[in-house]
Amino acid sequence: MKIPIDCQRALEQLQDWLRDEMAPAAATELEAHLQKCAHCRTQAEFEARFRDVVARATSGGECPPETRARLLDALRREQQG
């Protein structure tokens, strides 16, 4: 008999599950835990929304030239000490 997944293990595996990088059996086990555990399900929903926001904020655009110049200038100053 297999021991059900606990919250610690569920949260440790959450990022792999969100990236769809888990074996099907492990994903099914985690999904079963998420259905039963409100705490882990809430964390999974938050993490999924957070990943979506970050993906939308970082997709398709280039850094504006003035921002790029300021960043490069700050990096050069940092390297020079």
Number of C-alpha atoms within 10 A of each C-alpha: 3 4 5 10 15 12 15 10 10 21 18 10 16 23 16 13 20 15 10 11 11 16 10 11 9 13 19 13 13 23 17 13 18 22 10 10 14 11 11 20 18 12 14 19 13 12 15 15 12 12 15 12 11 10 11 11 10 11 8 7 8 8 9 8 9 9 10 12 12 11 12 12 12 12 12 11 10 9 8 7 6
